[in-house]
Amino acid sequence: MKQFDFLVLGASGMQGKIVVRDLLENGSKVLLADLYKNGSAKVVEKFPNRAAFKYVDLRRFRDTLNLVRESGANVVVNCAESDWNLKVYKACLIARAHVVDLDSDVVTTGKQLKMHTLFEKRELTAITGCGSTPGINNVMLNYGQKQFDSFETVNAGFAWDSNIKKFVVPFSIQSIMWEFSHPATVIENGRLIEKPPLSQVIEMDFRGIGKSKSYLVEHAEPFTFHYYFKNRGLKNVKFYGGFPEHSVEKIITLIELGLHRWEKVLVDGKQKVAPPDLITEVLKRLTPPPGYTEKENLWVEIIGEKDGIKKRMLMECIVPTLPGWEDAGCNIDTGFPASIIAQMIKDGRIMTRGSFAPEAVVPEEEFFRELYHKGMVIYQDGVAINGEPPYVEDKPRRAKVRQLPIEVSPVV
């Protein structure tokens, strides 16, 4: 096998395709690996001298380990579902490869961070949550918190919408159903607790989106934010996910029908199928209507003190649908950061060794510049800080979190 710069696991999936294309267009040699080809063959045909494909079943640890070793890649980008993140970390540790992934649940994230000393001793870097959020939001928090003497409250989240009010899957439907049905991790008065999903709803006037509701959902950011910044006074953290109401209705319906549960169902007395796997394959058949575009607002609200005065800051990243990347929609804000951070490790812009979340190790201003080159603008209190916006808004918006009465029943 030829030697590659990067090994991308889950290369045939939604995010894997974005990462692979970006790395190849930047001139890298990439080994694509997945359980299915699903379009990866066309990529190899287009870049025959710099791309190849290998089948891998991440359930088979020895096969995964051998693939990492044989690829010759010293950076692995794991775009598979988060179920396999810990096993991939262990394989990379043994094979002596740096590794990044897109996100993990709170329990898995905690286990990954506890591997810090192991990675540090082998002079390796591992970063979990290198997507949109976790990912961009984590880096925005680290940038913003430096302008406070102390801060006690952080609210964070995303708001997503499209120009045509038709249901299109924004990102992994498995991840969405899990976030909407799993108890939401929050930090209250310095303690990590769980609350029913969707049990709180807020409304914000989002830049680039307009007024939209967001719902308390499960994410790892409250855990990692508190993990790294509790000594700066951080005591309260919540995370909110925002979709248009017609999408929320569809997602809740899928969950109410039990299609988020992983207990396999026997079909025609022949084959057992897990409902989330079935839904994923069925929804892949959905194609966006003509003229369809998406936009996303990633946001972090920081509340604290500076020079004895109460201070509030709002960090935002606006993600458009990019020309030439229409099929990816706003998923670019997950695939691009993973590609950028992997390249930063490869070329030495990230030299710190150990196991981290992005807020601990990704250089903020350099990362923001890279995002700007990808069409994503970072705002601090309404002012673009990484480049001029590519558009002029009719009505500049200053978003502010506003708690609303609960209007949906918590999903359990």
ChimeraX attribute file (.defattr): number of C-alpha atoms within 10 A of each C-alpha:
attribute: neighborCount
match mode: 1-to-1
recipient: residues
	/A:1	8
	/A:2	13
	/A:3	14
	/A:4	20
	/A:5	19
	/A:6	30
	/A:7	28
	/A:8	29
	/A:9	29
	/A:10	26
	/A:11	31
	/A:12	25
	/A:13	21
	/A:14	20
	/A:15	25
	/A:16	26
	/A:17	22
	/A:18	24
	/A:19	27
	/A:20	30
	/A:21	19
	/A:22	18
	/A:23	21
	/A:24	16
	/A:25	11
	/A:26	11
	/A:27	12
	/A:28	17
	/A:29	23
	/A:30	28
	/A:31	28
	/A:32	28
	/A:33	27
	/A:34	22
	/A:35	16
	/A:36	15
	/A:37	17
	/A:38	12
	/A:39	12
	/A:40	23
	/A:41	15
	/A:42	11
	/A:43	19
	/A:44	17
	/A:45	12
	/A:46	11
	/A:47	16
	/A:48	12
	/A:49	11
	/A:50	19
	/A:51	23
	/A:52	21
	/A:53	19
	/A:54	16
	/A:55	16
	/A:56	18
	/A:57	15
	/A:58	21
	/A:59	11
	/A:60	10
	/A:61	16
	/A:62	11
	/A:63	15
	/A:64	22
	/A:65	19
	/A:66	12
	/A:67	20
	/A:68	25
	/A:69	17
	/A:70	14
	/A:71	21
	/A:72	18
	/A:73	23
	/A:74	21
	/A:75	26
	/A:76	25
	/A:77	26
	/A:78	28
	/A:79	31
	/A:80	25
	/A:81	17
	/A:82	18
	/A:83	14
	/A:84	17
	/A:85	25
	/A:86	18
	/A:87	17
	/A:88	25
	/A:89	25
	/A:90	18
	/A:91	22
	/A:92	23
	/A:93	21
	/A:94	14
	/A:95	17
	/A:96	19
	/A:97	24
	/A:98	27
	/A:99	27
	/A:100	30
	/A:101	28
	/A:102	25
	/A:103	30
	/A:104	22
	/A:105	19
	/A:106	17
	/A:107	10
	/A:108	18
	/A:109	22
	/A:110	15
	/A:111	12
	/A:112	21
	/A:113	19
	/A:114	14
	/A:115	18
	/A:116	17
	/A:117	14
	/A:118	15
	/A:119	25
	/A:120	15
	/A:121	10
	/A:122	15
	/A:123	16
	/A:124	24
	/A:125	25
	/A:126	29
	/A:127	31
	/A:128	26
	/A:129	28
	/A:130	33
	/A:131	28
	/A:132	28
	/A:133	23
	/A:134	24
	/A:135	26
	/A:136	29
	/A:137	25
	/A:138	26
	/A:139	25
	/A:140	27
	/A:141	24
	/A:142	20
	/A:143	16
	/A:144	17
	/A:145	18
	/A:146	11
	/A:147	14
	/A:148	19
	/A:149	15
	/A:150	22
	/A:151	25
	/A:152	19
	/A:153	19
	/A:154	25
	/A:155	19
	/A:156	24
	/A:157	25
	/A:158	23
	/A:159	26
	/A:160	21
	/A:161	23
	/A:162	20
	/A:163	11
	/A:164	14
	/A:165	12
	/A:166	13
	/A:167	17
	/A:168	18
	/A:169	16
	/A:170	18
	/A:171	15
	/A:172	16
	/A:173	19
	/A:174	17
	/A:175	14
	/A:176	17
	/A:177	19
	/A:178	20
	/A:179	19
	/A:180	25
	/A:181	22
	/A:182	18
	/A:183	22
	/A:184	23
	/A:185	25
	/A:186	26
	/A:187	21
	/A:188	16
	/A:189	13
	/A:190	15
	/A:191	13
	/A:192	15
	/A:193	12
	/A:194	14
	/A:195	16
	/A:196	19
	/A:197	23
	/A:198	26
	/A:199	18
	/A:200	20
	/A:201	20
	/A:202	19
	/A:203	17
	/A:204	20
	/A:205	16
	/A:206	25
	/A:207	23
	/A:208	21
	/A:209	19
	/A:210	14
	/A:211	13
	/A:212	17
	/A:213	22
	/A:214	26
	/A:215	25
	/A:216	26
	/A:217	28
	/A:218	28
	/A:219	26
	/A:220	23
	/A:221	30
	/A:222	25
	/A:223	21
	/A:224	23
	/A:225	22
	/A:226	23
	/A:227	14
	/A:228	15
	/A:229	19
	/A:230	16
	/A:231	11
	/A:232	16
	/A:233	15
	/A:234	24
	/A:235	21
	/A:236	22
	/A:237	25
	/A:238	21
	/A:239	25
	/A:240	23
	/A:241	23
	/A:242	25
	/A:243	20
	/A:244	17
	/A:245	14
	/A:246	11
	/A:247	18
	/A:248	16
	/A:249	13
	/A:250	12
	/A:251	21
	/A:252	19
	/A:253	12
	/A:254	16
	/A:255	17
	/A:256	13
	/A:257	9
	/A:258	13
	/A:259	19
	/A:260	24
	/A:261	15
	/A:262	12
	/A:263	13
	/A:264	13
	/A:265	12
	/A:266	11
	/A:267	9
	/A:268	7
	/A:269	7
	/A:270	7
	/A:271	9
	/A:272	12
	/A:273	14
	/A:274	15
	/A:275	18
	/A:276	22
	/A:277	15
	/A:278	11
	/A:279	15
	/A:280	14
	/A:281	10
	/A:282	10
	/A:283	13
	/A:284	12
	/A:285	8
	/A:286	11
	/A:287	12
	/A:288	16
	/A:289	10
	/A:290	7
	/A:291	8
	/A:292	17
	/A:293	19
	/A:294	21
	/A:295	19
	/A:296	27
	/A:297	22
	/A:298	25
	/A:299	30
	/A:300	23
	/A:301	22
	/A:302	23
	/A:303	19
	/A:304	22
	/A:305	16
	/A:306	13
	/A:307	9
	/A:308	9
	/A:309	10
	/A:310	12
	/A:311	16
	/A:312	17
	/A:313	20
	/A:314	22
	/A:315	23
	/A:316	29
	/A:317	27
	/A:318	23
	/A:319	25
	/A:320	23
	/A:321	22
	/A:322	18
	/A:323	9
	/A:324	7
	/A:325	12
	/A:326	17
	/A:327	17
	/A:328	20
	/A:329	22
	/A:330	26
	/A:331	25
	/A:332	27
	/A:333	29
	/A:334	26
	/A:335	25
	/A:336	24
	/A:337	24
	/A:338	31
	/A:339	24
	/A:340	19
	/A:341	24
	/A:342	27
	/A:343	19
	/A:344	17
	/A:345	23
	/A:346	17
	/A:347	10
	/A:348	9
	/A:349	15
	/A:350	16
	/A:351	15
	/A:352	17
	/A:353	21
	/A:354	22
	/A:355	27
	/A:356	25
	/A:357	27
	/A:358	26
	/A:359	26
	/A:360	17
	/A:361	18
	/A:362	25
	/A:363	17
	/A:364	19
	/A:365	14
	/A:366	13
	/A:367	19
	/A:368	22
	/A:369	17
	/A:370	17
	/A:371	22
	/A:372	19
	/A:373	11
	/A:374	16
	/A:375	19
	/A:376	23
	/A:377	23
	/A:378	27
	/A:379	20
	/A:380	18
	/A:381	16
	/A:382	16
	/A:383	14
	/A:384	15
	/A:385	17
	/A:386	20
	/A:387	17
	/A:388	12
	/A:389	17
	/A:390	11
	/A:391	6
	/A:392	8
	/A:393	10
	/A:394	7
	/A:395	9
	/A:396	11
	/A:397	17
	/A:398	12
	/A:399	19
	/A:400	15
	/A:401	15
	/A:402	11
	/A:403	13
	/A:404	12
	/A:405	9
	/A:406	13
	/A:407	10
	/A:408	14
	/A:409	12
	/A:410	18
	/A:411	16
	/A:412	12
